[in-house]
Amino acid sequence: MSNETQDAPQPSALLDRADIRVKHATGVGGAVTAFIDRVRSGELGSLPVIAGLIIIWTVFTVLNPVFLSADNLVNLLFDCSTVGVISLGIVCVLMGGQIDLSVGSMSGFASALVGVLWVNHDWPVLLAVVVAVAVGALVGVIYSLLFNRFGMPSFVATLAGLLAILGLQLYVLGDTGSINLPYGSATVNFGQFLIIPATVSYLLALVPGAVILVGGLRTRQRRHAANLSASSVGSLLIRGLAITVLLEIVVAYLNRGRGVPLMFGAFLGLAVAMDYALKRTRWGRSMNAVGGNREAARRAGINVGAIYTSAFVLCSSFAALGGVLSAARLASASTQAGTGDVNLNAIAAAVIGGTSLFGGRGSAYSAVLGIIVIQSIASGLTLLNLSSSLRYMITGAVLAIAVIVDSLARQSRVSHGRA
């Protein structure tokens, strides 16, 4: 008998291990055991970024207690919303194993387009926004055509798009280079002042825990019907209650200041919808499959070209929408919109939040967590009156650490799978 045959686990041993896993999954400590098993196998999830966020907040609070004041956190959430929406689109293309380097320029051009159509040509603001987002979608179609039909790498296609769209932005704005949006309009109020009513925010904070409990019970029922292991009712209750208590405390603290920004609530709503699409729909499963192994996905009957097209279209559309929100936040559209660190922050937020650069792994909540980390660094350094150069260096270091963690976790998953 060969050494490979001797070392290979016997069927009875495999069954014994499966029985152990089932007992752990259904026992009182099943949730903790399953979590430890996932971490050991490289399934880190959001653990690294949450740990990093706690460290960042602790350091800045020690250096300046104002950092964790309710008013400062409200401002931080306002600032998170604009680039966060752009980062949602980056999550889509990264999960497909591609990249879009033009999201910053696309957001700036969209803000300029809204400003010109709304202010200079007296279009209804809603129609101007729809046109801007539609132009973003058209740009995504062009990228997908270059990639699918001509085989142009997404890095090159979107880099060319970055330059072309930046030129369009300068052309549309003309010699003035800046357009002020009507101060006091509903759009500007949305970007700067509107807050979710306290009662509504408390009620909304109950929703995630309820969804976790109801969804978990349904999943548990289906898995039991299929004779599969499932989480215990107790663990589901604990998770739902913990999330609910945490969110209610956060909302109560923010309501001590101005309250929960409506724009951040809209950003979270988009993230929830995108997360559902990525995890609960056929399109989302296809996106994961294409990012994980393009050839295997094609052989499984997935329309790979259509998946790539959807990723590029969503990315450019979210970039355009983020540009509109940025214009509302700043009450202006200018040649500076979308430039600077917008492009890099949107990409960094997705990666720092846990979306893999290698494709096939990620979550819409990656954009939420990642942009909170980046804006926390920016806010903390601003309160300390430190140079913006430190922000770039610290953000770069955090990004490098996130990629290293992702790479090590990927190697751990590979080795664990072979074992």
Summary of the structure (lengths in Angstrom):
residues: 419
radius of gyration: 23.2
end to end distance: 20.4
largest distance: 83.1
contacts: 1448
relative contact order: 0.18
helix: 77%
strand: 2%
